[in-house]
Amino acid sequence: MEIRTKLHARARIGAAALLLAAATGAWAQSPAASVSSRLADTVHALEGRTSYYAHQLAGQLTASGERFDPEAMTMAHKTLPFGALVRVVNPANHRSVVVRVNDRGPWTAGRIGDLSVAAARELGILRKGIARVRMEVLGLGSAAQVRD
């Protein structure tokens, strides 16, 4: 419950910042080029629990239209655009990876992302299956990568 409350508070703060930027004319830049930078500046980090996709899903289509590759550094996120780059940090062992959003999810309550097997392995969470992590948005990718 505490994680959900923190995430909702951060989402409200982020939405308020976006509305304030729009109201003050900070969005006067070109729309396509500036949306990514404004969102990346507003959504800094998320903390919560994540899991990883099973090998059985290899080859299935993701929401972005590409096939799931368990050995690629990818993840699912509910709202970040496809192509967004996210650093995922495991605070328990200080390992981190950079992954690219290519799918939607997770659809299990209390989780903020689903990682590929390769990303979970690098973070040292394969045995646990679920781990508390910190996600930092590094960039939102190019408009060509965004399909949602």
Buried (B, 14 or more C-beta within 10 A) or exposed (E): EEBEEEBEEBEEEBEEBBEEBEEEEBBEEEEEEBBBEBBBBBBEEBBBBBBBBEEEBBEEEBBBEBEBBBEBBBBBBEEBBBBBBBBBBBEEEEBBBBBBBBBBBBEEEEBBBBBBBBBBBBBBBEEBEBBBBBBBBBBBBEEEBBEE
